[in-house]
Amino acid sequence: VRIAILGGTGDEGRGLGHRWALAGHEVLIGSRVAERGAQAAADINEQLPDGVPLVSGSDNLTVAEAAELVVLSVPYKAQEPTLDAVKDALAGKVLISVVVPLKPPKVSHVWQPPAGSAAQEAQQQVGEGVPVVAAFQNISAVLLPDPEHEIDSDVLICGDRKEDKAVALKLAEDAGLRGIDAGPLQNASVVEGLTAVLIGINIRNKIKHSGIRITGVGEIGG
Ligand SMILES: NC(=O)c1ccc[n+]([C@@H]2O[C@H](COP(=O)([O-])OP(=O)(O)OC[C@H]3O[C@@H](n4cnc5c(N)ncnc54)[C@H](OP(=O)(O)O)[C@@H]3O)[C@@H](O)[C@H]2O)c1
């Protein structure tokens, strides 16, 4: 799949992009500045073995236009302007949001935007023709760079249609993670909020990588 990662110059998008490239996807890194996107792509390519498709990079609009699937990986405060800049390129594509709404300085306190979640706010902004799926909010970026490292955390996936969530479930699997259908998009409020809880747990335990596991689910994607 040709995947554009808006804000893929940051640690979260870059780490996911690296893992998806290893799984054989064509990854396009987006940035506000085309050169920064290209540089981040070149950095990932240096770490890729021969035989996997090379990552490329450009500005957010260019990569969104070229992609079949778009991932939003910018800070919450950048979500609205970033989507505004690419809106016309999203029609008919699934938008996967990894965004966590955090309200500095108390980033370990759950805070919900007026729409309920950043993902629902994104859905309101892009309109019904672009299904939004929330995923990867609980996966710490520090765990992503080493693809050999097994990540002890599940990916909770929220969206209103099964077929759109199936896309995110496959991407979780391709990144070496277990995805779990966590219900409709409105449930993203809890999943996004969980990240603030994890940040607090990280601070209190002086770690950077707490995660969540759902017990009792047998099969991958179950
Ligand atoms: N880091 C984690 O451990 C983690 C874990 C789970 C979820 N998340 C969520 O994933 C998203 C990305 O995380 P990240 O750590 O990769 O974020 P980040 O490094 O702070 O930002 C990602 C990219 O967004 C763009 N950006 C930053 N500020 C912006 C602004 N004011 N306006 C427009 N674009 C801006 C930048 O790209 P350009 O300058 O190249 O345009 C930046 O490289 C966030 O919503 C975060 O909450 C992060």
The ligand as an SDF file (V2000), in Angstrom:
LIG
                    3D

 48 52  0  0  0  0  0  0  0  0999 V2000
    5.9490   10.3920   20.5240 N   0  0  0  0  0  0  0  0  0  0  0  0
    5.2450    9.3900   21.0260 C   0  0  0  0  0  0  0  0  0  0  0  0
    5.7360    8.5680   21.8180 O   0  0  0  0  0  0  0  0  0  0  0  0
    3.7980    9.2280   20.6140 C   0  0  0  0  0  0  0  0  0  0  0  0
    3.1460    8.0340   20.9300 C   0  0  0  0  0  0  0  0  0  0  0  0
    1.8180    7.8700   20.4940 C   0  0  0  0  0  0  0  0  0  0  0  0
    1.1640    8.8900   19.8240 C   0  0  0  0  0  0  0  0  0  0  0  0
    1.8430   10.0560   19.5770 N   0  0  0  0  0  0  0  0  0  0  0  0
    1.1240   11.1320   18.8890 C   0  0  0  0  0  0  0  0  0  0  0  0
    1.5330   11.0980   17.5440 O   0  0  0  0  0  0  0  0  0  0  0  0
    1.6160   12.4250   17.0090 C   0  0  0  0  0  0  0  0  0  0  0  0
    3.0410   12.6350   16.4970 C   0  0  0  0  0  0  0  0  0  0  0  0
    3.9520   12.4640   17.5620 O   0  0  0  0  0  0  0  0  0  0  0  0
    5.4800   12.9160   17.4330 P   0  0  0  0  0  0  0  0  0  0  0  0
    6.1190   12.6470   18.7500 O   0  0  0  0  0  0  0  0  0  0  0  0
    6.0800   12.3430   16.2090 O   0  0  0  0  0  0  0  0  0  0  0  0
    5.2510   14.5050   17.2690 O   0  0  0  0  0  0  0  0  0  0  0  0
    6.2470   15.6820   16.9030 P   0  0  0  0  0  0  0  0  0  0  0  0
    7.6100   15.1370   16.6380 O   0  0  0  0  0  0  0  0  0  0  0  0
    6.1340   16.7340   17.9470 O   0  0  0  0  0  0  0  0  0  0  0  0
    5.5940   16.2540   15.5860 O   0  0  0  0  0  0  0  0  0  0  0  0
    5.5200   15.5090   14.3910 C   0  0  0  0  0  0  0  0  0  0  0  0
    5.6720   16.4580   13.2180 C   0  0  0  0  0  0  0  0  0  0  0  0
    4.5570   17.3390   13.1740 O   0  0  0  0  0  0  0  0  0  0  0  0
    4.9700   18.5610   12.5740 C   0  0  0  0  0  0  0  0  0  0  0  0
    4.6070   19.6930   13.4430 N   0  0  0  0  0  0  0  0  0  0  0  0
    5.0720   19.9520   14.6800 C   0  0  0  0  0  0  0  0  0  0  0  0
    4.5430   21.1000   15.1690 N   0  0  0  0  0  0  0  0  0  0  0  0
    3.7290   21.5590   14.2110 C   0  0  0  0  0  0  0  0  0  0  0  0
    2.8960   22.7050   14.1070 C   0  0  0  0  0  0  0  0  0  0  0  0
    2.7850   23.5900   15.1080 N   0  0  0  0  0  0  0  0  0  0  0  0
    2.1810   22.8660   12.9690 N   0  0  0  0  0  0  0  0  0  0  0  0
    2.2690   21.9870   11.9600 C   0  0  0  0  0  0  0  0  0  0  0  0
    3.0680   20.8710   12.0050 N   0  0  0  0  0  0  0  0  0  0  0  0
    3.7790   20.6730   13.1180 C   0  0  0  0  0  0  0  0  0  0  0  0
    6.4660   18.5140   12.4390 C   0  0  0  0  0  0  0  0  0  0  0  0
    6.7490   18.2060   11.0870 O   0  0  0  0  0  0  0  0  0  0  0  0
    7.4030   19.2880   10.0770 P   0  0  0  0  0  0  0  0  0  0  0  0
    8.1120   20.3130   10.9180 O   0  0  0  0  0  0  0  0  0  0  0  0
    8.3190   18.4360    9.2830 O   0  0  0  0  0  0  0  0  0  0  0  0
    6.2570   19.8160    9.3350 O   0  0  0  0  0  0  0  0  0  0  0  0
    6.8650   17.3700   13.3140 C   0  0  0  0  0  0  0  0  0  0  0  0
    8.0480   16.7150   12.8970 O   0  0  0  0  0  0  0  0  0  0  0  0
    1.2310   13.3690   18.1620 C   0  0  0  0  0  0  0  0  0  0  0  0
   -0.1260   13.6970   18.0730 O   0  0  0  0  0  0  0  0  0  0  0  0
    1.4840   12.5250   19.3950 C   0  0  0  0  0  0  0  0  0  0  0  0
    0.6650   12.9080   20.4840 O   0  0  0  0  0  0  0  0  0  0  0  0
    3.1480   10.2290   19.9290 C   0  0  0  0  0  0  0  0  0  0  0  0
  1  2  1  0
  2  3  2  0
  2  4  1  0
  4  5  1  0
  4 48  2  0
  5  6  2  0
  6  7  1  0
  7  8  2  0
  8  9  1  0
  8 48  1  0
  9 10  1  0
  9 46  1  0
 10 11  1  0
 11 12  1  0
 11 44  1  0
 12 13  1  0
 13 14  1  0
 14 15  2  0
 14 16  1  0
 14 17  1  0
 17 18  1  0
 18 19  2  0
 18 20  1  0
 18 21  1  0
 21 22  1  0
 22 23  1  0
 23 24  1  0
 23 42  1  0
 24 25  1  0
 25 26  1  0
 25 36  1  0
 26 27  1  0
 26 35  1  0
 27 28  2  0
 28 29  1  0
 29 30  1  0
 29 35  2  0
 30 31  1  0
 30 32  2  0
 32 33  1  0
 33 34  2  0
 34 35  1  0
 36 37  1  0
 36 42  1  0
 37 38  1  0
 38 39  2  0
 38 40  1  0
 38 41  1  0
 42 43  1  0
 44 45  1  0
 44 46  1  0
 46 47  1  0
M  CHG  2   8   1  16  -1
M  END
$$$$
